[in-house]
Amino acid sequence: MQKLITTFFLCIIFTQALAQKERKKSLYLQGQYNHTLSDVTKGNNPSGMGLGLQMFFRQASIVRPTVELTADAYLVDDKVYRANADGTAIETVGGMVNIFAGVSVHPIRNVYFSFVAGPSFVGTQTLLGLKPSVGFYFSNNQKLSAKISYINVLKREVRAKQNFTSISFTLGVKLY
């Protein structure tokens, strides 16, 4: 009787384990460092740090949809007042929140390329941001990742006709 109960119990466990589906998405928690390449107030925001979440939707092909949410703080400041020719102040970055969506291409198991775009909330402005990236995983189970990105926020300062651009270095850990 005990063998029958044990066998029945193990059959239920293995049936349940084999019936588990692979997750249709994977989510990464990321810490990032941004270095400002160009901005009208570059001295007031030469670098920033932040956190983000990136979700990949698994597909049968190498092209996959991806969504990314990041928030960065630019705490370093040279304390110099920057103004337009008419004397009005140019707003510093201070902080930036990005909500991007796009595609990622995974040509091999441990490397991916992505291009995402969407709204960037810079200070009190809402602008269009673009972010091409190249990323890689440290192991085949894809638990840890790293990514290098180029962030371009269009028309940050209309009078100066200058975009906000930065390069971002990201380390991530897979949540699921």
TIRO-2110 file (N, C-alpha, C; in Angstrom, 1 decimal):
// TIRO-2110
0.8, -1.2, 0.0, N, 1, A
0.0, 0.0, 0.0, CA, 1, A
0.9, 1.3, 0.0, C, 1, A
2.0, 1.2, 0.8, N, 2, A
2.8, 2.4, 0.9, CA, 2, A
3.5, 2.6, -0.5, C, 2, A
3.9, 1.6, -1.2, N, 3, A
4.5, 1.7, -2.5, CA, 3, A
3.5, 2.3, -3.5, C, 3, A
2.3, 1.9, -3.4, N, 4, A
1.2, 2.5, -4.3, CA, 4, A
1.0, 4.0, -4.1, C, 4, A
1.0, 4.4, -2.8, N, 5, A
0.8, 5.8, -2.4, CA, 5, A
2.0, 6.6, -2.9, C, 5, A
3.2, 6.1, -2.6, N, 6, A
4.4, 6.8, -3.1, CA, 6, A
4.5, 6.9, -4.6, C, 6, A
4.2, 5.8, -5.3, N, 7, A
4.2, 5.9, -6.8, CA, 7, A
3.2, 6.9, -7.3, C, 7, A
1.9, 6.8, -6.7, N, 8, A
0.9, 7.8, -7.1, CA, 8, A
1.3, 9.2, -6.8, C, 8, A
1.9, 9.5, -5.7, N, 9, A
2.4, 10.8, -5.3, CA, 9, A
3.5, 11.3, -6.2, C, 9, A
4.4, 10.4, -6.6, N, 10, A
5.5, 10.8, -7.5, CA, 10, A
5.0, 11.1, -8.9, C, 10, A
4.0, 10.3, -9.3, N, 11, A
3.4, 10.5, -10.6, CA, 11, A
2.7, 11.9, -10.7, C, 11, A
2.1, 12.3, -9.7, N, 12, A
1.4, 13.6, -9.6, CA, 12, A
2.5, 14.7, -9.7, C, 12, A
3.5, 14.6, -8.9, N, 13, A
4.6, 15.6, -8.9, CA, 13, A
5.3, 15.7, -10.3, C, 13, A
5.7, 14.5, -10.9, N, 14, A
6.3, 14.6, -12.2, CA, 14, A
5.4, 15.1, -13.3, C, 14, A
4.1, 14.7, -13.2, N, 15, A
3.2, 15.2, -14.2, CA, 15, A
3.1, 16.7, -14.1, C, 15, A
3.0, 17.2, -12.9, N, 16, A
2.9, 18.7, -12.7, CA, 16, A
4.2, 19.3, -13.2, C, 16, A
5.4, 18.8, -12.9, N, 17, A
6.7, 19.4, -13.3, CA, 17, A
6.8, 19.4, -14.8, C, 17, A
6.4, 18.3, -15.4, N, 18, A
6.6, 18.2, -16.9, CA, 18, A
5.6, 19.1, -17.6, C, 18, A
4.5, 19.4, -17.0, N, 19, A
3.4, 20.2, -17.6, CA, 19, A
3.7, 21.7, -17.4, C, 19, A
4.7, 22.1, -16.7, N, 20, A
5.0, 23.5, -16.5, CA, 20, A
5.5, 24.1, -17.9, C, 20, A
4.9, 25.2, -18.2, N, 21, A
5.3, 25.9, -19.4, CA, 21, A
6.4, 26.8, -19.2, C, 21, A
7.2, 27.1, -20.2, N, 22, A
8.3, 28.0, -20.1, CA, 22, A
7.6, 29.4, -20.0, C, 22, A
8.2, 30.3, -19.2, N, 23, A
7.6, 31.6, -19.1, CA, 23, A
7.7, 32.3, -20.4, C, 23, A
6.7, 33.1, -20.7, N, 24, A
6.6, 33.8, -22.0, CA, 24, A
7.3, 35.1, -21.9, C, 24, A
7.8, 35.5, -20.7, N, 25, A
8.5, 36.8, -20.6, CA, 25, A
9.6, 36.6, -19.5, C, 25, A
10.6, 37.5, -19.6, N, 26, A
11.7, 37.5, -18.6, CA, 26, A
11.9, 38.9, -18.2, C, 26, A
12.0, 39.2, -16.9, N, 27, A
12.2, 40.5, -16.3, CA, 27, A
13.5, 40.7, -15.6, C, 27, A
14.2, 41.8, -15.9, N, 28, A
15.5, 42.1, -15.4, CA, 28, A
15.4, 43.4, -14.6, C, 28, A
16.0, 43.3, -13.4, N, 29, A
16.2, 44.5, -12.5, CA, 29, A
17.6, 45.0, -12.9, C, 29, A
17.7, 46.3, -13.2, N, 30, A
19.0, 46.8, -13.7, CA, 30, A
19.4, 48.0, -12.9, C, 30, A
20.7, 48.1, -12.7, N, 31, A
21.3, 49.3, -12.1, CA, 31, A
22.2, 49.9, -13.2, C, 31, A
22.2, 51.2, -13.3, N, 32, A
22.9, 51.8, -14.5, CA, 32, A
23.6, 53.1, -14.1, C, 32, A
24.7, 53.4, -14.9, N, 33, A
25.4, 54.6, -14.8, CA, 33, A
25.4, 55.3, -16.1, C, 33, A
25.0, 56.6, -16.1, N, 34, A
24.9, 57.3, -17.4, CA, 34, A
26.0, 58.4, -17.4, C, 34, A
26.7, 58.5, -18.5, N, 35, A
27.7, 59.6, -18.7, CA, 35, A
27.2, 60.5, -19.8, C, 35, A
27.0, 61.8, -19.5, N, 36, A
26.4, 62.7, -20.5, CA, 36, A
27.5, 63.0, -21.5, C, 36, A
27.1, 62.9, -22.8, N, 37, A
27.9, 63.2, -23.9, CA, 37, A
27.7, 64.7, -24.4, C, 37, A
26.4, 65.1, -24.5, N, 38, A
26.1, 66.4, -24.9, CA, 38, A
24.8, 66.9, -24.3, C, 38, A
24.8, 68.1, -23.9, N, 39, A
23.6, 68.8, -23.3, CA, 39, A
24.0, 70.3, -23.2, C, 39, A
23.0, 71.1, -23.2, N, 40, A
23.2, 72.5, -23.1, CA, 40, A
23.6, 72.9, -21.7, C, 40, A
23.3, 72.0, -20.7, N, 41, A
23.7, 72.2, -19.3, CA, 41, A
24.6, 71.0, -18.9, C, 41, A
25.5, 70.6, -19.7, N, 42, A
26.3, 69.4, -19.4, CA, 42, A
27.1, 69.5, -18.1, C, 42, A
27.6, 70.7, -17.8, N, 43, A
28.3, 70.9, -16.5, CA, 43, A
27.5, 70.6, -15.3, C, 43, A
26.2, 70.9, -15.4, N, 44, A
25.2, 70.7, -14.3, CA, 44, A
24.8, 69.3, -14.2, C, 44, A
25.0, 68.4, -15.2, N, 45, A
24.6, 67.0, -15.1, CA, 45, A
25.6, 66.1, -15.9, C, 45, A
26.8, 66.1, -15.5, N, 46, A
27.8, 65.3, -16.2, CA, 46, A
27.6, 63.8, -16.1, C, 46, A
26.9, 63.3, -15.1, N, 47, A
26.7, 61.9, -15.0, CA, 47, A
25.5, 61.6, -14.0, C, 47, A
24.9, 60.4, -14.2, N, 48, A
23.8, 60.1, -13.4, CA, 48, A
23.8, 58.6, -13.1, C, 48, A
23.0, 58.2, -12.1, N, 49, A
22.8, 56.8, -11.8, CA, 49, A
21.3, 56.5, -11.6, C, 49, A
21.0, 55.3, -11.8, N, 50, A
19.6, 54.9, -11.6, CA, 50, A
19.3, 53.5, -11.7, C, 50, A
18.0, 53.2, -11.6, N, 51, A
17.5, 51.8, -11.7, CA, 51, A
16.5, 51.6, -12.8, C, 51, A
16.4, 50.4, -13.2, N, 52, A
15.4, 50.2, -14.3, CA, 52, A
14.9, 48.7, -14.3, C, 52, A
13.9, 48.5, -15.1, N, 53, A
13.3, 47.2, -15.3, CA, 53, A
13.2, 47.0, -16.8, C, 53, A
13.6, 45.9, -17.3, N, 54, A
13.5, 45.5, -18.7, CA, 54, A
12.8, 44.2, -18.8, C, 54, A
11.8, 44.1, -19.7, N, 55, A
11.1, 42.9, -19.9, CA, 55, A
11.2, 42.5, -21.4, C, 55, A
11.6, 41.2, -21.6, N, 56, A
11.7, 40.6, -22.9, CA, 56, A
10.5, 39.6, -23.0, C, 56, A
9.8, 39.7, -24.1, N, 57, A
8.7, 38.8, -24.4, CA, 57, A
9.3, 37.7, -25.3, C, 57, A
9.2, 36.5, -24.8, N, 58, A
9.8, 35.4, -25.6, CA, 58, A
9.0, 35.0, -26.8, C, 58, A
9.6, 34.9, -27.9, N, 59, A
9.0, 34.5, -29.2, CA, 59, A
9.8, 33.3, -29.8, C, 59, A
9.3, 32.7, -30.8, N, 60, A
10.0, 31.6, -31.4, CA, 60, A
11.1, 32.1, -32.3, C, 60, A
11.0, 33.4, -32.7, N, 61, A
12.0, 33.9, -33.6, CA, 61, A
13.1, 34.6, -32.8, C, 61, A
14.1, 35.1, -33.5, N, 62, A
15.2, 35.9, -32.8, CA, 62, A
14.8, 37.3, -32.5, C, 62, A
13.7, 37.8, -33.1, N, 63, A
13.2, 39.2, -32.9, CA, 63, A
12.1, 39.1, -31.8, C, 63, A
12.3, 39.9, -30.7, N, 64, A
11.4, 39.8, -29.6, CA, 64, A
11.0, 41.2, -29.2, C, 64, A
9.8, 41.4, -28.8, N, 65, A
9.4, 42.7, -28.3, CA, 65, A
10.0, 42.9, -26.9, C, 65, A
10.3, 44.2, -26.6, N, 66, A
10.8, 44.5, -25.3, CA, 66, A
10.3, 45.8, -24.7, C, 66, A
10.2, 45.9, -23.4, N, 67, A
9.7, 47.1, -22.8, CA, 67, A
10.7, 47.4, -21.7, C, 67, A
10.9, 48.7, -21.5, N, 68, A
11.9, 49.2, -20.6, CA, 68, A
11.5, 50.4, -19.8, C, 68, A
11.7, 50.4, -18.5, N, 69, A
11.3, 51.5, -17.6, CA, 69, A
12.6, 51.8, -16.8, C, 69, A
13.1, 53.1, -16.9, N, 70, A
14.3, 53.5, -16.2, CA, 70, A
14.0, 54.8, -15.5, C, 70, A
14.7, 55.0, -14.4, N, 71, A
14.7, 56.3, -13.6, CA, 71, A
16.1, 56.6, -13.2, C, 71, A
16.5, 57.8, -13.6, N, 72, A
17.9, 58.2, -13.3, CA, 72, A
17.9, 59.5, -12.5, C, 72, A
18.9, 59.7, -11.6, N, 73, A
19.1, 60.9, -10.9, CA, 73, A
20.5, 61.5, -11.3, C, 73, A
20.5, 62.7, -11.6, N, 74, A
21.8, 63.4, -11.9, CA, 74, A
22.1, 64.3, -10.8, C, 74, A
22.9, 63.8, -9.9, N, 75, A
23.2, 64.5, -8.6, CA, 75, A
24.4, 65.4, -8.6, C, 75, A
25.4, 65.1, -9.5, N, 76, A
26.6, 65.9, -9.6, CA, 76, A
26.2, 67.2, -10.3, C, 76, A
26.7, 68.4, -9.8, N, 77, A
26.4, 69.7, -10.3, CA, 77, A
27.5, 70.6, -10.1, C, 77, A
27.9, 71.4, -11.1, N, 78, A
29.0, 72.4, -10.9, CA, 78, A
28.5, 73.7, -10.4, C, 78, A
27.2, 73.8, -10.1, N, 79, A
26.6, 75.0, -9.4, CA, 79, A
26.7, 76.3, -10.3, C, 79, A
26.8, 76.1, -11.6, N, 80, A
26.9, 77.3, -12.5, CA, 80, A
25.5, 77.6, -13.1, C, 80, A
25.1, 78.8, -13.0, N, 81, A
23.8, 79.2, -13.5, CA, 81, A
24.0, 79.4, -15.1, C, 81, A
23.2, 78.7, -15.8, N, 82, A
23.2, 78.8, -17.3, CA, 82, A
21.9, 79.4, -17.7, C, 82, A
22.0, 80.4, -18.7, N, 83, A
20.9, 81.1, -19.1, CA, 83, A
20.9, 81.3, -20.6, C, 83, A
19.7, 81.5, -21.2, N, 84, A
19.6, 81.8, -22.6, CA, 84, A
20.0, 83.3, -22.8, C, 84, A
20.1, 83.7, -24.1, N, 85, A
20.6, 85.0, -24.4, CA, 85, A
19.6, 86.1, -23.8, C, 85, A
18.4, 85.8, -23.6, N, 86, A
17.4, 86.8, -23.0, CA, 86, A
17.4, 86.8, -21.5, C, 86, A
18.3, 85.9, -20.9, N, 87, A
18.4, 85.9, -19.4, CA, 87, A
17.5, 84.9, -18.8, C, 87, A
16.7, 84.2, -19.5, N, 88, A
15.9, 83.1, -18.8, CA, 88, A
16.7, 81.9, -18.6, C, 88, A
16.5, 81.3, -17.4, N, 89, A
17.3, 80.1, -17.0, CA, 89, A
17.0, 78.9, -17.9, C, 89, A
18.1, 78.1, -18.1, N, 90, A
18.0, 76.9, -18.8, CA, 90, A
17.8, 75.8, -17.7, C, 90, A
16.8, 75.0, -17.8, N, 91, A
16.5, 74.0, -16.8, CA, 91, A
17.5, 72.9, -16.8, C, 91, A
18.0, 72.5, -15.7, N, 92, A
19.0, 71.4, -15.6, CA, 92, A
18.2, 70.1, -15.6, C, 92, A
18.9, 69.0, -15.9, N, 93, A
18.2, 67.7, -16.0, CA, 93, A
17.7, 67.2, -14.6, C, 93, A
18.5, 67.2, -13.7, N, 94, A
18.1, 66.7, -12.3, CA, 94, A
17.7, 65.3, -12.3, C, 94, A
16.7, 64.9, -13.0, N, 95, A
16.3, 63.5, -13.0, CA, 95, A
15.6, 63.2, -14.4, C, 95, A
15.6, 61.9, -14.7, N, 96, A
15.0, 61.5, -16.0, CA, 96, A
14.3, 60.2, -15.8, C, 96, A
13.1, 60.1, -16.3, N, 97, A
12.4, 58.8, -16.3, CA, 97, A
12.0, 58.5, -17.8, C, 97, A
12.3, 57.2, -18.2, N, 98, A
12.1, 56.8, -19.5, CA, 98, A
11.1, 55.6, -19.5, C, 98, A
10.2, 55.6, -20.4, N, 99, A
9.3, 54.5, -20.6, CA, 99, A
9.4, 54.2, -22.1, C, 99, A
10.2, 53.1, -22.4, N, 100, A
10.5, 52.8, -23.8, CA, 100, A
9.9, 51.4, -24.1, C, 100, A
9.6, 51.3, -25.4, N, 101, A
9.2, 50.0, -26.0, CA, 101, A
9.8, 49.8, -27.4, C, 101, A
10.1, 48.6, -27.7, N, 102, A
10.7, 48.4, -29.0, CA, 102, A
11.0, 46.9, -29.3, C, 102, A
12.0, 46.6, -30.0, N, 103, A
12.4, 45.2, -30.3, CA, 103, A
13.8, 44.9, -29.9, C, 103, A
14.0, 43.7, -29.7, N, 104, A
15.4, 43.2, -29.4, CA, 104, A
15.6, 42.0, -30.4, C, 104, A
16.9, 41.9, -30.8, N, 105, A
17.3, 40.9, -31.7, CA, 105, A
18.3, 40.0, -31.0, C, 105, A
18.1, 38.7, -30.9, N, 106, A
18.9, 37.8, -30.2, CA, 106, A
19.6, 36.8, -31.2, C, 106, A
20.7, 37.2, -31.9, N, 107, A
21.2, 36.4, -32.9, CA, 107, A
21.9, 35.1, -32.4, C, 107, A
22.5, 35.2, -31.2, N, 108, A
23.0, 34.0, -30.5, CA, 108, A
22.5, 34.1, -29.0, C, 108, A
22.8, 33.0, -28.3, N, 109, A
22.2, 32.8, -27.0, CA, 109, A
22.6, 33.9, -26.0, C, 109, A
23.8, 34.3, -26.0, N, 110, A
24.3, 35.2, -25.0, CA, 110, A
24.5, 36.7, -25.4, C, 110, A
24.0, 37.1, -26.6, N, 111, A
24.2, 38.5, -27.1, CA, 111, A
22.8, 38.9, -27.6, C, 111, A
22.5, 40.2, -27.4, N, 112, A
21.3, 40.8, -28.0, CA, 112, A
21.6, 42.2, -28.4, C, 112, A
20.8, 42.7, -29.3, N, 113, A
20.8, 44.1, -29.8, CA, 113, A
19.3, 44.6, -29.6, C, 113, A
19.2, 45.8, -29.1, N, 114, A
17.8, 46.3, -28.9, CA, 114, A
17.7, 47.7, -29.4, C, 114, A
16.5, 48.1, -29.8, N, 115, A
16.2, 49.5, -30.2, CA, 115, A
14.8, 49.8, -29.6, C, 115, A
14.8, 50.7, -28.6, N, 116, A
13.6, 51.1, -28.0, CA, 116, A
13.4, 52.6, -28.1, C, 116, A
12.2, 53.0, -28.0, N, 117, A
11.9, 54.5, -28.1, CA, 117, A
10.6, 54.7, -27.3, C, 117, A
10.4, 56.0, -26.9, N, 118, A
9.2, 56.4, -26.1, CA, 118, A
9.4, 57.7, -25.4, C, 118, A
8.5, 58.0, -24.5, N, 119, A
8.6, 59.3, -23.8, CA, 119, A
9.7, 59.3, -22.8, C, 119, A
10.4, 60.4, -22.7, N, 120, A
11.4, 60.7, -21.7, CA, 120, A
10.9, 61.9, -20.9, C, 120, A
10.8, 61.7, -19.6, N, 121, A
10.4, 62.8, -18.7, CA, 121, A
11.7, 63.4, -18.1, C, 121, A
12.1, 64.5, -18.6, N, 122, A
13.3, 65.2, -18.2, CA, 122, A
12.9, 66.5, -17.5, C, 122, A
13.1, 66.5, -16.2, N, 123, A
12.7, 67.6, -15.4, CA, 123, A
11.2, 67.8, -15.5, C, 123, A
10.7, 68.9, -16.1, N, 124, A
9.3, 69.2, -16.3, CA, 124, A
8.9, 68.9, -17.7, C, 124, A
9.8, 68.5, -18.6, N, 125, A
9.6, 68.3, -20.0, CA, 125, A
9.2, 66.8, -20.3, C, 125, A
8.4, 66.6, -21.3, N, 126, A
8.1, 65.3, -21.9, CA, 126, A
8.6, 65.3, -23.3, C, 126, A
9.6, 64.5, -23.6, N, 127, A
10.3, 64.5, -24.9, CA, 127, A
10.4, 63.1, -25.4, C, 127, A
10.7, 63.0, -26.7, N, 128, A
10.9, 61.7, -27.3, CA, 128, A
12.3, 61.2, -27.1, C, 128, A
12.5, 60.0, -26.6, N, 129, A
13.8, 59.4, -26.4, CA, 129, A
14.0, 58.2, -27.3, C, 129, A
15.3, 58.0, -27.7, N, 130, A
15.7, 56.8, -28.5, CA, 130, A
16.8, 56.1, -27.7, C, 130, A
16.8, 54.8, -27.8, N, 131, A
17.9, 54.1, -27.1, CA, 131, A
18.3, 52.8, -27.8, C, 131, A
19.3, 52.8, -28.6, N, 132, A
19.8, 51.6, -29.2, CA, 132, A
20.8, 51.0, -28.1, C, 132, A
20.9, 49.7, -28.1, N, 133, A
21.7, 49.0, -27.1, CA, 133, A
22.3, 47.7, -27.6, C, 133, A
23.4, 47.3, -27.0, N, 134, A
24.0, 46.0, -27.2, CA, 134, A
24.2, 45.4, -25.8, C, 134, A
23.7, 44.2, -25.6, N, 135, A
23.8, 43.5, -24.3, CA, 135, A
24.3, 42.1, -24.5, C, 135, A
24.7, 41.6, -23.3, N, 136, A
25.2, 40.2, -23.3, CA, 136, A
24.9, 39.6, -21.9, C, 136, A
24.8, 38.3, -21.9, N, 137, A
24.6, 37.6, -20.7, CA, 137, A
25.9, 36.9, -20.2, C, 137, A
26.1, 36.8, -18.9, N, 138, A
27.4, 36.3, -18.4, CA, 138, A
27.4, 34.7, -18.4, C, 138, A
26.2, 34.1, -18.5, N, 139, A
26.1, 32.6, -18.5, CA, 139, A
25.0, 32.2, -19.4, C, 139, A
24.9, 30.9, -19.7, N, 140, A
23.9, 30.4, -20.5, CA, 140, A
22.5, 30.4, -19.9, C, 140, A
22.4, 30.4, -18.6, N, 141, A
21.1, 30.5, -17.9, CA, 141, A
20.5, 32.0, -17.9, C, 141, A
21.3, 32.9, -18.4, N, 142, A
20.9, 34.3, -18.5, CA, 142, A
20.5, 35.0, -17.3, C, 142, A
21.1, 34.6, -16.1, N, 143, A
20.7, 35.2, -14.8, CA, 143, A
21.3, 36.6, -14.7, C, 143, A
22.5, 36.9, -15.2, N, 144, A
23.2, 38.2, -15.0, CA, 144, A
23.4, 38.7, -16.4, C, 144, A
23.2, 40.0, -16.6, N, 145, A
23.4, 40.6, -17.9, CA, 145, A
24.1, 42.0, -17.8, C, 145, A
24.7, 42.4, -18.9, N, 146, A
25.3, 43.7, -19.0, CA, 146, A
24.9, 44.3, -20.3, C, 146, A
24.8, 45.7, -20.3, N, 147, A
24.3, 46.3, -21.5, CA, 147, A
25.0, 47.7, -21.6, C, 147, A
25.3, 48.1, -22.9, N, 148, A
25.8, 49.4, -23.2, CA, 148, A
24.8, 50.1, -24.1, C, 148, A
24.4, 51.3, -23.8, N, 149, A
23.3, 51.9, -24.5, CA, 149, A
23.7, 53.4, -24.9, C, 149, A
23.2, 53.9, -25.9, N, 150, A
23.3, 55.3, -26.3, CA, 150, A
21.9, 55.9, -26.2, C, 150, A
21.7, 56.9, -25.3, N, 151, A
20.4, 57.5, -25.1, CA, 151, A
20.4, 58.9, -25.8, C, 151, A
19.4, 59.1, -26.6, N, 152, A
19.3, 60.4, -27.3, CA, 152, A
17.9, 60.9, -27.0, C, 152, A
17.8, 62.0, -26.3, N, 153, A
16.5, 62.6, -26.0, CA, 153, A
16.4, 63.8, -26.9, C, 153, A
15.5, 63.8, -27.8, N, 154, A
15.4, 64.8, -28.9, CA, 154, A
14.8, 66.1, -28.4, C, 154, A
15.4, 67.2, -28.9, N, 155, A
15.0, 68.6, -28.7, CA, 155, A
14.8, 68.9, -27.2, C, 155, A
15.9, 68.6, -26.5, N, 156, A
15.8, 68.9, -25.0, CA, 156, A
15.8, 70.4, -24.8, C, 156, A
16.6, 71.2, -25.5, N, 157, A
16.6, 72.6, -25.5, CA, 157, A
16.3, 73.2, -26.8, C, 157, A
15.1, 73.7, -27.1, N, 158, A
14.7, 74.1, -28.4, CA, 158, A
15.5, 75.3, -28.8, C, 158, A
15.7, 76.3, -28.0, N, 159, A
16.4, 77.5, -28.4, CA, 159, A
17.9, 77.2, -28.8, C, 159, A
18.5, 76.3, -28.1, N, 160, A
19.9, 76.0, -28.4, CA, 160, A
20.0, 74.9, -29.5, C, 160, A
18.8, 74.4, -29.8, N, 161, A
18.7, 73.3, -30.8, CA, 161, A
19.7, 72.2, -30.5, C, 161, A
19.6, 71.7, -29.3, N, 162, A
20.5, 70.6, -28.9, CA, 162, A
19.7, 69.5, -28.2, C, 162, A
20.1, 68.3, -28.5, N, 163, A
19.6, 67.1, -27.9, CA, 163, A
20.4, 66.8, -26.6, C, 163, A
19.8, 66.0, -25.8, N, 164, A
20.5, 65.4, -24.6, CA, 164, A
20.9, 64.0, -25.0, C, 164, A
22.2, 63.8, -25.0, N, 165, A
22.8, 62.4, -25.3, CA, 165, A
23.7, 61.9, -24.2, C, 165, A
23.6, 60.6, -24.0, N, 166, A
24.4, 60.0, -23.0, CA, 166, A
24.7, 58.6, -23.4, C, 166, A
25.7, 58.0, -22.7, N, 167, A
26.0, 56.6, -22.9, CA, 167, A
25.8, 56.0, -21.5, C, 167, A
25.2, 54.8, -21.6, N, 168, A
24.7, 54.2, -20.3, CA, 168, A
25.4, 52.8, -20.2, C, 168, A
25.9, 52.5, -19.0, N, 169, A
26.4, 51.2, -18.7, CA, 169, A
25.5, 50.5, -17.7, C, 169, A
25.0, 49.3, -18.0, N, 170, A
24.0, 48.7, -17.1, CA, 170, A
24.4, 47.3, -16.7, C, 170, A
24.1, 46.9, -15.5, N, 171, A
24.2, 45.6, -15.0, CA, 171, A
22.8, 45.2, -14.5, C, 171, A
22.4, 43.9, -14.9, N, 172, A
21.1, 43.5, -14.5, CA, 172, A
21.1, 42.1, -14.0, C, 172, A
20.1, 41.8, -13.2, N, 173, A
19.8, 40.5, -12.6, CA, 173, A
18.4, 40.0, -13.0, C, 173, A
18.3, 38.8, -13.4, N, 174, A
17.0, 38.3, -13.8, CA, 174, A
16.1, 38.0, -12.6, C, 174, A
14.9, 38.6, -12.6, N, 175, A
13.9, 38.4, -11.5, CA, 175, A
13.1, 37.2, -11.8, C, 175, A
12.7, 37.0, -13.0, N, 176, A
12.0, 35.8, -13.5, CA, 176, A
12.1, 35.7, -15.0, C, 176, A
END
